[in-house]
Amino acid sequence: MAETQEPVPELARVAVTDAALALVRRLAAAHGPLMFHLSGGCCDGSAPMCFAAGEFRLGERDVKLGEVDGHGFWIGGEQWARWDHTAITLGVVPGRGASFSLEIPEGVRFVIRSAVCARP
């Protein structure tokens, strides 16, 4: 699978909480390399989704924000157009999302917190 647009270079755009990092490592041990995608859809479409690498087809406009413990993190192009001034932190909370994300069977779901950052 080819990556789409170049990673956003000017700032570290993706941070991760300790709890989310521990979950990412457990999921990677069980499923191998991972990938994350954040779209701009409604409902759980705006939640970060975790897949086995290559199991989600990236679009031409998707932007790679960075990596979480070596696993790529992309955002939908339309969402990026609205969020290009944000940095996000990947976290995890108890509960079940309505998605195909790999953490769902664990009884938790990934969430993001965002912070406004300076535009280049």
N, C-alpha and C positions, 0 to 999 in steps of 0.2 A: 504494500500500500504506500503510495507516495504521499508525503506531507503536502499540505496546501501552503498558504502564504507563510512567509518567513516569521519566526518568532518575534514578538514585540521586544525590541532590544533595550529600550531606555530605562526600564525599571523592573524590579522583581515583581511580577504581577500576581503570582500565586504563592501564598504561604499556607502552612498546614498546622493544625493543632496537634498536640501530642497524641490525643485519643484517635484522631483521624489517621495520623501516621501509623499508629499501631494496627488499625484496621486495614489500611492499605497494604501493610506488610503481610498480614494474615491472608488477605485476598490474593496477593501475588504468590504466596507460598502454595495456595490451593489452585490457582488458575493460570499462573505464569504471568508474563508481561501484561500490563493493564493500559487502558487509556481512559481519559475522562473527557466528557463533552458537556457544555453548558449551552443550551439553546434558549431562545426567547419565547418559547411557547407558553400557553396558559397552564394552570394547574401544576402538575409535576414537570411539565416541560421546561419550567424555569429552575428546576433543581439540577444540581450536578449529577450526571449519570456516569457510572463506572462500568466498563466492559472489558472483556479480554481483548488484548490488542488485536486490531483488525476486525473485530466483530461489529463495529459501527462504521458505516460508510461516511467519510468526511465529504463535505461539499466544497466546491471550488472557492467559496467565499469564507470558509471557516478559517479562523486565525488561531495559531498556536500561542497561547499565553505563556507557557513555560512547562515545567515538569513538577510532579509530586513524587519525590523519592525515585526519580528516574523514569517515571511514567508520564507520557505526554498529556497535557491539559489544553483542550481547544474550546473555543467559544464560537457560536454561530456568527456569521458576518453581520447580519442585521442587528443582533444583540450587541456586537462589538461597536457598531456605529453609535449606539446609545451609551455604551459603557466604556468608551476608550479613555476616560478619565478616572477609572477605578482600578483599585488593587483588591484582590479577593483573598479571603482566608477560608480554606476548606476545613469544615468541622464535621462532627457527627453527633446526632441526637437519637434518643430512643424513639421508636415508632416505625411504622411501615409506610413507605411511599407507594404510590400506584405506578410503578415503573418496572423495567426489566433490569435495573441496576443490580450489580452483583452483591451488594451489601444487604439487600432486602431479606434473604433468609436468615440473616444474623439478628433480625429484630431491631435494626437501627437504619438510619438513613443519613446520607451525606447532605449537608447544608453548606451554604456559603454566607459569609459576612463580607460586606464590602466597605471600602473606605475611599473617599475621594482623594486623588493625588494630582499633582501638577501635570498639566499637559506639556509635551515637549515644545 
